[in-house]
Amino acid sequence: MATDEYKPLRRIADAFDSLAGTVNSTVPIEAVHFSDACSRVSVLFGCLGIAFKFAEMDYVSKVEDLKEAAKSIPTLQSMLELDIKSNCIRQGGSHSRNLLRVKRGIDMVKVLFEEILVADGNSLKDPASVAYSKVLAPHHGWAIRKAVSAGMYALPSKSQLLKKLNEDEESSRIEMQKYITSSGPVIQYVEELFISRELGIDW
């Protein structure tokens, strides 16, 4: 029997389930818990191959920044407040800007899982295309969109992905649904941090 260490999908779902519990309790999300949960998603981008190589590299670097920031900044709220005071919210490399991009990464995975659960067959091309076009494509330039589109043909099949994640059809459905359910409130929480401060989320 595989341990949780070799069950990355379960570890992702459990981490976001824990975060969702924090959101529902109205306690501010701790930056260290958020960045730890998000770091677990990195392995999934890696499993999707060349189509999401840029997204993986971008996502991993942003999560690493948040993990480093979490050593001295206790909550996501205080992370934004500090950037507002420093007037660097929209600057490249700011923690707030990186938080917004990480949020898009976990949102894309949510849509990907939603599409996988309703798709027929063994191909990931349609689920991945929908997830990318809905969440990330609007924020990418032509060259990146073109590269992602070309890379879609090199995606693993659904069965290959599940093998990499050490899951079968039944167990993967449970964990994907758990992530969909728990990541929703977390994504909404992060978006509300920006919207409530009239910062917007489309930049």
Phi and psi in degrees as a GROMACS rama.xvg file:
@    title "Ramachandran Plot"
@    xaxis  label "Phi"
@    yaxis  label "Psi"
@TYPE xy
-72.6276  141.93  ALA-2
-81.2111  169.036  THR-3
-58.9973  -27.6856  ASP-4
-59.8201  -31.9444  GLU-5
-102.151  17.0755  TYR-6
-122.294  69.0652  LYS-7
-57.716  -33.9009  PRO-8
-66.0117  -41.1063  LEU-9
-65.5398  -39.9918  ARG-10
-65.8945  -37.6118  ARG-11
-64.0126  -49.7315  ILE-12
-62.2814  -42.909  ALA-13
-64.4125  -41.3515  ASP-14
-63.3446  -41.6711  ALA-15
-76.2163  -27.6035  PHE-16
-62.9409  -40.6553  ASP-17
-66.1177  -42.52  SER-18
-63.4356  -40.6114  LEU-19
-62.3841  -35.0663  ALA-20
-62.0525  -37.3062  GLY-21
-66.3506  -44.0051  THR-22
-59.4688  -44.4881  VAL-23
-69.4949  -18.6109  ASN-24
-93.2774  1.18563  SER-25
62.9789  14.1876  THR-26
-83.7474  137.813  VAL-27
-56.8698  140.703  PRO-28
-72.4534  127.283  ILE-29
-74.3872  135.946  GLU-30
-59.8062  -36.3313  ALA-31
-67.9001  -38.0355  VAL-32
-71.4282  -39.6794  HIS-33
-63.8608  -48.6883  PHE-34
-67.0857  -33.0486  SER-35
-66.1355  -45.078  ASP-36
-61.7292  -44.0328  ALA-37
-66.3439  -32.8095  CYS-38
-65.145  -26.5899  SER-39
-70.58  -22.6795  ARG-40
-74.0816  -22.2465  VAL-41
-53.1835  -39.1612  SER-42
-61.7278  -31.4049  VAL-43
-68.1775  -43.7665  LEU-44
-58.8291  -40.259  PHE-45
-61.3268  -34.3537  GLY-46
-73.5089  -16.8736  CYS-47
-86.076  -7.12526  LEU-48
81.2851  -158.973  GLY-49
-65.1436  -28.5911  ILE-50
-58.3197  -34.556  ALA-51
-112.51  22.8242  PHE-52
-62.7539  -43.6492  LYS-53
-64.091  -44.9453  PHE-54
-60.4183  -40.2951  ALA-55
-62.8051  -49.5781  GLU-56
-61.6109  -43.7349  MET-57
-64.8758  -46.7314  ASP-58
-62.1853  -49.0257  TYR-59
-59.7026  -43.6231  VAL-60
-65.8509  -36.8224  SER-61
-70.3718  -40.3789  LYS-62
-64.4139  -39.3851  VAL-63
-61.525  -39.0245  GLU-64
-62.7916  -43.1209  ASP-65
-66.9703  -36.8523  LEU-66
-63.702  -40.4742  LYS-67
-67.4129  -43.1365  GLU-68
-63.2132  -34.6326  ALA-69
-64.7093  -16.806  ALA-70
-67.3066  -25.6075  LYS-71
-124.73  -11.266  SER-72
-115.343  116.746  ILE-73
-69.5998  -41.6316  PRO-74
-128.83  164.524  THR-75
-65.7276  -34.4372  LEU-76
-60.6425  -47.2185  GLN-77
-67.9598  -26.6949  SER-78
-62.9123  -45.5178  MET-79
-66.6483  -43.417  LEU-80
-59.8856  -40.8625  GLU-81
-63.8094  -41.6723  LEU-82
-68.4638  -34.4291  ASP-83
-64.4935  -44.7407  ILE-84
-62.2739  -37.0448  LYS-85
-83.8773  -4.13836  SER-86
56.1498  43.3239  ASN-87
-128.682  19.0033  CYS-88
-47.8776  -50.7911  ILE-89
-93.3925  2.96041  ARG-90
-71.3692  142.313  GLN-91
-56.4743  130.292  GLY-92
91.782  -7.36503  GLY-93
-69.0553  150.583  SER-94
-61.5927  -36.8907  HIS-95
-65.5565  -43.1804  SER-96
-63.7416  -41.3732  ARG-97
-67.2666  -35.823  ASN-98
-61.7558  -41.7344  LEU-99
-63.575  -39.7958  LEU-100
-71.8851  -35.5808  ARG-101
-66.4359  -39.1118  VAL-102
-57.665  -40.8992  LYS-103
-64.9353  -35.8235  ARG-104
-62.5274  -46.3894  GLY-105
-72.0267  -27.9176  ILE-106
-68.5368  -41.5918  ASP-107
-61.857  -40.5025  MET-108
-64.5512  -38.4225  VAL-109
-59.6858  -48.0641  LYS-110
-65.6082  -38.8781  VAL-111
-58.7324  -46.9632  LEU-112
-64.3695  -40.3538  PHE-113
-59.1606  -43.7049  GLU-114
-70.2129  -37.8724  GLU-115
-62.0628  -40.9996  ILE-116
-67.4236  -25.1945  LEU-117
-103.353  -5.71311  VAL-118
-81.6272  148.052  ALA-119
-95.4589  156.143  ASP-120
84.3447  -171.639  GLY-121
-109.359  -0.33745  ASN-122
-87.4518  140.89  SER-123
-99.4888  -0.611616  LEU-124
-60.136  -48.5902  LYS-125
-67.1133  -48.9108  ASP-126
-57.5429  -43.0668  PRO-127
-68.6712  -38.528  ALA-128
-64.561  -43.0137  SER-129
-64.3736  -46.2405  VAL-130
-61.6639  -43.6431  ALA-131
-66.4472  -46.9605  TYR-132
-66.3077  -32.5175  SER-133
-74.4444  -41.8136  LYS-134
-105.594  -46.8802  VAL-135
-99.7124  -37.8093  LEU-136
-53.3706  -40.0613  ALA-137
-60.9076  -17.8168  PRO-138
-106.5  3.32094  HIS-139
-109.266  148.655  HIS-140
-75.7442  172.95  GLY-141
-57.2306  -43.8761  TRP-142
-62.5393  -41.8545  ALA-143
-69.4812  -42.9811  ILE-144
-59.5979  -39.749  ARG-145
-64.6153  -43.8137  LYS-146
-65.0686  -40.5851  ALA-147
-64.6047  -43.7841  VAL-148
-58.8097  -43.8441  SER-149
-65.7986  -37.069  ALA-150
-72.8524  -16.675  GLY-151
-58.1659  -26.9214  MET-152
-75.5377  -10.6185  TYR-153
-105.409  8.91772  ALA-154
-61.9582  147.577  LEU-155
-68.1677  161.436  PRO-156
-75.6071  168.213  SER-157
-59.9949  -43.5725  LYS-158
-64.9069  -36.37  SER-159
-66.4694  -40.1555  GLN-160
-62.7242  -46.2784  LEU-161
-62.938  -35.7033  LEU-162
-64.2864  -43.3578  LYS-163
-61.7353  -34.0327  LYS-164
-88.9533  -0.861536  LEU-165
61.9402  41.7054  ASN-166
-127.12  158.624  GLU-167
-107.012  -179.494  ASP-168
-56.2114  -48.0161  GLU-169
-68.1752  -48.4709  GLU-170
-66.3529  -34.9797  SER-171
-66.8859  -37.0907  SER-172
-62.7698  -41.1084  ARG-173
-63.1649  -48.1888  ILE-174
-70.8363  -38.2311  GLU-175
-63.6146  -43.0971  MET-176
-65.193  -37.5477  GLN-177
-62.529  -41.29  LYS-178
-67.2562  -43.5821  TYR-179
-57.034  -48.0636  ILE-180
-65.1995  -41.5935  THR-181
-84.733  -30.2195  SER-182
-74.354  -27.0007  SER-183
-53.0336  -55.7189  GLY-184
-63.3551  -32.0893  PRO-185
-68.6792  -45.0366  VAL-186
-60.475  -44.8407  ILE-187
-62.8269  -38.9101  GLN-188
-60.4944  -47.6717  TYR-189
-64.7797  -43.2182  VAL-190
-60.4877  -39.7371  GLU-191
-66.7658  -31.6223  GLU-192
-57.8301  -41.113  LEU-193
-78.2057  -46.0472  PHE-194
-65.1086  -40.0117  ILE-195
-65.8927  -21.3677  SER-196
-100.893  11.3223  ARG-197
56.4226  38.4631  GLU-198
-95.3252  -18.3046  LEU-199
73.8253  166.361  GLY-200
-128.701  4.46711  ILE-201
-106.57  56.3106  ASP-202
